[in-house]
Amino acid sequence: MSHVLVAELLHQQKYSLQANRKTKEGSSHPDRNAQFEHINARAAAFLKSGQPAISVDAKKKEQVGEYKNGGREWHPKGQPELVQAPDFEKRKDTPYEVYDLGRNADWVSVGADHDTSAFAVESIRVID
């Protein structure tokens, strides 16, 4: 039996090649809303007393450099954007967004440190 015959038999049974689709959700913690309400109340209390309140969020790791990716862009025919090769040397950095609630200001720090907690602290350290 060849792979061609197997493909034909699968097609006859209404099978097709398909990519995975994320639809399964994990269950959320029963106290999730209460946790956010507690955090919000603490932040409001700090701001009211003149203390700073910030939010720090690590974003998705991003590739650094001009590497091939799955997206497409419009370019004149026959003039694709040139990128670096080989892809196995890619370096990924993690952007951290720090949001100052009292000033309604934010900034992003980017680092390659694998010790993410240390980098998050350094991101916060830039406040005044």
Secondary structure, DSSP 8 states (H G I E B T S, - for coil): --HHHHHHHHHHTT---------------TTHHHHHHHHHHHHHHHHHTT---EEEEE---EEESSB--S------TT-----BS-GGG-EEEEEEEEEETTTTEEEEEEE--S-HHHHHHHHHHT--
